[in-house]
Amino acid sequence: MPPPRKRKFSPKPCTSSDRCAWKGGKTLTIPPASGTTPPIPPDTGGSATTNVHPQPRKELTMTIYVSPETFEKMEKKLKTYEEELRKIQEEKAIAYHESGDTWHDNPGFNDLEQQESRKVRQILELRDQLQEVQIIDTRERNTKEVAIGSIVKFSRTLIRPDGSQKYQEQIYEIAGYGETDLEKGRVSYTAPIVQPLLGLPEGEIETVDTEEGEVDYEVLKLYPDWESARRDLASEEDE
């Protein structure tokens, strides 16, 4: 049996053309805002007249891969943020009418301005992410090479400068962005422990340089589902 192939890992941002791209994904664009924030009465004057309508700020360079469930959560979160911003601006307008925008006379107004600024940043960041989203379908898992949705058994061998070694085996399901759940064995494709595995077929090794020494990641097996993985683990325990 030929020895496993080895290659050097060079971390880089994932784009649609990289080996970490999900080829079966569906590209989505940002949905329109779920509603505009109510205009603050024009006769209030001062900074209270500013009506903030957050818009996407920049082009992101990294595609974000998520499950349909996570995409739905992101959309709901955006609507929640927009509603929270609307309420903050309503309270801000009332506070201005009562005492103006001078900090000494109206500290509540100043606090609401800070809340408004934080909420706007949250909305902008989430809209930026939604612009780059691709939905991944993991119903048919990739069993030829490690990809998002794969269930992979792999080894991690630390080779220290003094020649000593530390060997570990783990099984993870490669999950989408922000979908890490260690209790369910799911780790996001953005995690450092997963990045060297992406694109590797069974039997291939990726070498990563670390402060402790070289680390060899080897793909031992790819499973079509968790049931197969559990059967495999059970048979190993019986041996």
Secondary structure as the mmCIF struct_conf table of DSSP 4:
data_model
#
loop_
_struct_conf.conf_type_id
_struct_conf.id
_struct_conf.beg_label_comp_id
_struct_conf.beg_label_asym_id
_struct_conf.beg_label_seq_id
_struct_conf.end_label_comp_id
_struct_conf.end_label_asym_id
_struct_conf.end_label_seq_id
HELX_LH_PP_P HELX_LH_PP_P1 PRO A 2 ARG A 5
STRN STRN1 LYS A 6 LYS A 8
TURN_TY1_P TURN_TY1_P1 SER A 16 SER A 17
BEND BEND1 ASP A 18 ASP A 18
TURN_TY1_P TURN_TY1_P2 ARG A 19 CYS A 20
TURN_TY1_P TURN_TY1_P3 LYS A 23 GLY A 24
STRN STRN2 LYS A 26 THR A 27
HELX_LH_PP_P HELX_LH_PP_P2 ILE A 30 ALA A 33
BEND BEND2 SER A 34 SER A 34
HELX_LH_PP_P HELX_LH_PP_P3 THR A 36 PRO A 41
HELX_RH_3T_P HELX_RH_3T_P1 PRO A 42 THR A 44
HELX_RH_3T_P HELX_RH_3T_P2 GLY A 46 THR A 49
BEND BEND3 LYS A 58 LYS A 58
BEND BEND4 THR A 61 MET A 62
STRN STRN3 ILE A 64 VAL A 66
HELX_RH_AL_P HELX_RH_AL_P1 PRO A 68 SER A 99
BEND BEND5 ASP A 101 ASP A 101
TURN_TY1_P TURN_TY1_P4 TRP A 103 ASP A 105
HELX_RH_AL_P HELX_RH_AL_P2 PRO A 107 GLN A 131
TURN_TY1_P TURN_TY1_P5 GLU A 132 GLU A 132
STRN STRN4 VAL A 133 ILE A 135
BEND BEND6 ARG A 139 GLU A 140
BEND BEND7 LYS A 144 GLU A 145
TURN_TY1_P TURN_TY1_P6 ILE A 148 GLY A 149
STRN STRN5 ILE A 151 ILE A 159
TURN_TY1_P TURN_TY1_P7 PRO A 161 ASP A 162
BEND BEND8 GLY A 163 GLY A 163
STRN STRN6 GLN A 165 ALA A 175
TURN_TY1_P TURN_TY1_P8 TYR A 177 GLY A 178
STRN STRN7 ASP A 181 ASP A 181
HELX_RH_3T_P HELX_RH_3T_P3 LEU A 182 LYS A 184
TURN_TY1_P TURN_TY1_P9 GLY A 185 GLY A 185
STRN STRN8 ARG A 186 SER A 188
TURN_TY1_P TURN_TY1_P10 TYR A 189 THR A 190
BEND BEND9 ALA A 191 ALA A 191
TURN_TY1_P TURN_TY1_P11 PRO A 192 VAL A 194
HELX_RH_3T_P HELX_RH_3T_P4 GLN A 195 LEU A 197
TURN_TY1_P TURN_TY1_P12 LEU A 198 GLY A 199
HELX_LH_PP_P HELX_LH_PP_P4 LEU A 200 PRO A 201
TURN_TY1_P TURN_TY1_P13 GLU A 202 GLY A 203
STRN STRN9 ILE A 205 ASP A 209
BEND BEND10 GLU A 211 GLU A 212
STRN STRN10 GLU A 214 TYR A 223
BEND BEND11 PRO A 224 ASP A 225
HELX_RH_AL_P HELX_RH_AL_P3 TRP A 226 ASP A 238
#
